[in-house]
Amino acid sequence: MDNGYKHFHATDTNTLDGIEANNYDSASIECNHEINKALAIIDEAEKNGEFTHLKGAINSHLSVDKTIKFCKENHIKKLYPVHIGSSTKKEVVEALKRW
């Protein structure tokens, strides 16, 4: 908070359950991945016997859907998306445009 302006920041977490930021002016929250694309990439990597960082990321970072849901539920006025992963960046950007 600064002179009544309220900003929320969260990154490197998989959940914001139990956290409230009602009517904050802004938030910088990670939108690390889009879950459907991430799961497809993980599936393809596993079929090919390959490693993908997304397998860990989906359990340690917020998806764009979780971020959008949190912002809607808390009536966040402005979102500054951060920590967007490169593997699903296109899908994350598209999800943010729809919001």
C-alpha positions in Angstrom: 0.0 0.0 0.0 1.1 3.5 -0.8 -1.1 6.5 -0.1 -4.2 4.4 -0.4 -3.0 2.7 -3.7 -3.1 -1.1 -3.2 -0.8 -3.4 -5.2 -0.6 -7.2 -4.9 2.4 -9.3 -6.0 2.7 -13.0 -6.2 5.1 -15.4 -8.1 6.6 -18.8 -7.7 3.5 -20.3 -6.2 0.9 -22.8 -7.4 -2.0 -21.5 -5.5 -3.5 -18.3 -4.1 -6.1 -20.3 -2.1 -6.9 -18.4 1.1 -5.4 -15.2 -0.1 -7.6 -12.1 -0.6 -6.8 -8.8 -2.4 -10.3 -7.4 -2.7 -10.6 -4.3 -4.9 -6.8 -3.8 -5.2 -5.8 -1.2 -7.7 -3.2 -3.5 -9.4 -1.4 -6.8 -9.2 1.7 -8.4 -10.7 1.0 -12.1 -10.7 2.7 -14.8 -12.6 0.9 -16.4 -15.5 3.5 -19.1 -16.0 1.7 -21.4 -18.3 -1.6 -22.3 -20.0 -2.5 -25.7 -18.5 -4.0 -27.4 -21.6 -1.0 -26.6 -23.8 1.4 -27.5 -20.9 -0.2 -30.9 -20.4 0.0 -31.6 -24.2 3.7 -30.7 -24.2 4.3 -32.9 -21.2 2.4 -35.8 -22.8 4.4 -35.5 -26.0 7.7 -35.3 -24.1 6.8 -38.4 -22.1 5.9 -40.3 -25.3 9.3 -39.4 -26.7 11.2 -40.2 -23.5 12.2 -36.5 -23.2 12.4 -34.1 -20.3 10.2 -31.0 -20.1 10.5 -28.4 -17.3 6.7 -28.0 -17.5 6.2 -31.2 -15.5 7.6 -29.4 -12.5 6.2 -25.9 -13.4 2.6 -27.0 -13.3 3.0 -28.0 -9.7 5.0 -24.9 -8.6 3.8 -22.0 -10.7 0.4 -20.4 -11.3 -1.4 -21.0 -14.6 -2.9 -18.1 -16.5 -6.4 -19.5 -15.7 -5.7 -19.5 -11.9 -4.4 -15.9 -12.2 -7.4 -14.6 -14.1 -9.8 -16.4 -11.7 -8.0 -14.8 -8.7 -8.2 -11.3 -10.4 -11.9 -11.7 -11.3 -12.8 -12.9 -7.8 -10.9 -10.1 -6.1 -12.0 -7.4 -8.6 -8.4 -6.4 -9.3 -8.4 -3.3 -11.5 -5.2 -3.8 -13.5 -3.1 -7.0 -13.9 0.6 -6.8 -14.8 1.3 -10.4 -15.8 4.8 -11.7 -14.9 6.9 -14.9 -15.1 5.3 -16.0 -18.4 7.0 -19.2 -19.5 8.2 -19.5 -23.1 6.7 -22.9 -23.9 3.1 -21.7 -23.7 3.5 -18.0 -24.1 1.3 -17.7 -27.1 -1.6 -19.4 -25.3 -1.0 -17.3 -22.2 -1.2 -14.1 -24.2 -4.4 -15.3 -25.9 -6.0 -16.1 -22.6 -5.1 -12.7 -21.2 -6.6 -11.0 -24.3 -9.9 -12.8 -23.7 -10.0 -11.5 -20.2 
